[in-house]
């Protein structure tokens, strides 16, 4: 069973940046279209970025377009999310998963944007 371990979250001021990492176990990672999701209490999980097996980002939602950048390193079984120009609305727990969110969710990493 594939497992995901997210890291890199923290407290950041508005306008700041963070880089999230997600390491996957197993050997199937390179065959997955991967995505980053975020969730706040009381709201549905939202996909904020996705990337093909070959490393091409898919369209970003308007809420993060131009500020978030997804990338991956198949040799390290890792997907990244570079987040720039953060604002308080980006505060959430962030998770990685396959595009459809079909694998058991990891614990996520909390991002808090506040002054």
C-alpha positions as CSV (number, residue, x, y, z in Angstrom):
1,X,0.0,0.0,0.0
2,X,1.4,3.4,-1.0
3,X,1.8,5.9,1.7
4,X,2.4,9.6,1.5
5,X,4.4,11.8,3.9
6,X,3.9,15.5,3.6
7,X,6.2,18.1,5.1
8,X,7.3,21.7,4.8
9,X,4.3,23.5,6.3
10,X,4.5,26.2,8.9
11,X,3.6,29.7,9.9
12,X,4.3,32.4,7.3
13,X,3.4,36.0,7.0
14,X,1.2,37.2,4.1
15,X,3.3,37.6,1.0
16,X,5.7,34.9,2.1
17,X,6.6,31.6,0.5
18,X,6.8,28.0,1.5
19,X,7.9,24.8,-0.3
20,X,6.0,21.6,0.5
21,X,7.3,18.1,-0.1
22,X,5.6,14.8,-0.3
23,X,7.4,11.5,-0.3
24,X,5.7,8.4,-1.5
25,X,6.6,4.9,-0.6
26,X,6.8,2.0,-3.1
27,X,7.7,1.8,-6.7
28,X,4.5,3.0,-8.4
29,X,4.9,6.7,-7.8
30,X,6.3,7.4,-11.3
31,X,3.1,5.9,-12.8
32,X,0.8,8.3,-10.9
33,X,-0.5,11.7,-12.0
34,X,0.0,13.4,-8.7
35,X,-1.8,16.3,-7.1
36,X,-1.8,18.6,-4.1
37,X,-5.0,19.2,-2.2
38,X,-5.9,21.4,0.7
39,X,-8.6,21.4,3.3
40,X,-9.9,23.7,6.0
41,X,-12.4,22.6,8.7
42,X,-15.9,22.4,7.5
43,X,-15.0,22.6,3.8
44,X,-14.4,20.0,1.1
45,X,-10.9,19.1,0.1
46,X,-9.8,21.2,-2.8
47,X,-7.3,20.2,-5.5
48,X,-4.8,23.1,-5.9
49,X,-2.2,21.6,-8.3
50,X,-1.6,18.5,-10.4
51,X,1.2,17.1,-12.5
52,X,1.5,14.4,-15.1
53,X,3.8,11.4,-14.8
54,X,6.2,13.2,-17.1
55,X,6.4,16.3,-15.0
56,X,4.0,18.6,-16.9
57,X,1.7,20.7,-14.6
58,X,-2.0,20.6,-15.3
59,X,-4.1,23.7,-15.1
60,X,-4.2,25.4,-11.8
61,X,-7.4,26.7,-10.2
62,X,-7.8,30.5,-10.3
63,X,-7.4,30.6,-6.6
64,X,-3.7,29.7,-6.9
65,X,-2.8,30.3,-10.5
66,X,0.4,32.3,-10.8
67,X,1.4,31.7,-7.2
68,X,1.7,28.0,-6.8
69,X,4.0,25.7,-8.8
70,X,4.0,21.9,-8.7
71,X,7.0,19.8,-9.6
72,X,8.2,16.2,-9.1
73,X,11.3,14.1,-8.9
74,X,10.5,10.5,-9.9
75,X,13.9,9.4,-8.8
76,X,13.2,10.5,-5.3
77,X,9.5,9.5,-5.3
78,X,8.7,13.1,-4.3
79,X,6.3,15.8,-5.4
80,X,6.8,19.4,-4.4
81,X,4.5,22.5,-4.1
82,X,6.2,25.9,-4.3
83,X,3.8,28.5,-2.8
84,X,4.5,32.2,-3.3
85,X,2.6,35.3,-2.5
86,X,0.7,33.5,0.2
87,X,-2.4,35.1,1.7
88,X,-4.5,34.2,4.7
89,X,-7.0,32.3,2.4
90,X,-4.3,29.8,1.7
91,X,-4.3,28.7,5.4
92,X,-5.2,25.0,5.3
93,X,-3.9,21.5,5.8
94,X,-2.1,20.4,2.6
95,X,-2.1,16.8,1.3
96,X,-0.7,15.0,-1.7
97,X,-2.3,12.1,-3.5
98,X,-3.1,10.7,-6.9
99,X,-5.1,13.0,-9.0
100,X,-8.4,11.4,-8.0
101,X,-7.4,11.2,-4.4
102,X,-7.8,7.4,-4.5
103,X,-5.1,6.4,-2.0
104,X,-5.3,6.6,1.7
105,X,-4.6,10.1,2.8
106,X,-1.4,11.0,4.7
107,X,-1.4,13.2,7.8
108,X,-0.8,16.3,5.7
109,X,1.1,19.4,6.6
110,X,-0.4,22.6,8.1
111,X,0.1,25.9,6.4
112,X,-0.9,29.0,8.4
113,X,-0.6,32.4,6.8
114,X,-0.9,35.2,9.4
115,X,0.8,38.3,10.5
